[in-house]
Amino acid sequence: MTKIDLRKSSGFPIHFENETLMASGLQFQQIQRIGLDDIRKQLLNNEVTCPETFYDKYTCLDQDGIYKSKNLEINFYVIMPNLAGIEFVKTRANMVESYPRLIEVVYGGGVLMMQDFGQKFEGDIYYTNLKRVRRQLFCQILKCA
């Protein structure tokens, strides 16, 4: 299998090999595999039977508690390009009110959709394409009506 070095793009000594994220000298608190049954409620067609795995979530990357002591949580998501019926695989939706999030693509690309319920019940929807471009993150935000 191909070994993909992510050190330059992520800033951490990690690489992707045999469908697994490997961290040299660092540890993840938990590795969670998110499957079809975990995300079925968010699919257009809830009778889809594949793929079994949508993504892997590697939580709380740390080295000797350094990031935890700074009150930072570093998570990595490995989302393989695949289809679930007529739509692409995706992560579970979640709501964050109490802290900011920084999203960076370290390999590949994707789409980020956000919904802001701050001003009205229907919420404003923001859509952006994400991709890795050299050492910078390319991000274009479009406000949808």
Disulfide bonds with the S-S distance in Angstrom:
none
